[in-house]
Amino acid sequence: MIEITELIRPFEQGVTRPYLCRASDGKEYVVKGSSTTQRGLIAEFVCAHLAQCFGLPFSKFGVAYIDSSLIKYASNDNFWEQLT
């Protein structure tokens, strides 16, 4: 599991309202939250696994953990609503 340590910025485009975040490994990741809906997140996760099983080219993926205090004290109040 990837632990997010910094919320950098939201992306301007995308219905799922993804965010650019930095993780404890120092890498940047695109993170999606509840704006995607639970059903949407599950569908993306399952599709990503299927693509991987079939050997299709696909970006690396995983589950990210964001501590609620990181979101709560972020400069953008919408983080809480969109990433929880």
C-alpha positions, -999 to 999 in steps of 0.1 A, spaced: 0 0 0 12 35 -9 12 61 19 4 96 6 24 123 24 16 154 4 -14 167 -16 1 187 -45 -28 198 -66 -60 188 -83 -60 181 -120 -80 205 -141 -95 178 -163 -112 146 -155 -147 136 -143 -132 116 -114 -114 147 -100 -80 131 -96 -52 147 -75 -15 147 -79 1 135 -47 35 126 -33 40 94 -14 64 83 13 86 67 -14 92 102 -29 73 95 -61 43 114 -74 10 96 -80 -24 103 -95 -49 96 -67 -87 93 -70 -111 94 -41 -148 92 -35 -156 116 -63 -150 85 -84 -176 66 -63 -169 33 -47 -183 14 -76 -161 33 -100 -129 27 -79 -137 -10 -78 -143 -11 -115 -110 6 -122 -91 -17 -99 -107 -48 -114 -100 -36 -149 -64 -28 -141 -59 -63 -127 -75 -79 -158 -53 -58 -181 -23 -69 -162 -33 -106 -164 -38 -103 -201 -4 -87 -205 -19 -54 -219 1 -22 -215 -12 -4 -184 1 21 -159 11 8 -125 -17 10 -100 -24 3 -63 -43 13 -33 -32 45 -15 -36 55 21 -41 91 30 -42 100 67 -74 120 75 -53 147 93 -33 153 61 -65 160 42 -82 180 70 -53 205 73 -47 208 35 -49 244 22 -78 234 -1 -110 226 18 -123 205 -11 -96 179 -5 -116 164 24 -148 160 3 -131 147 -28 -105 123 -13 -124 106 15 
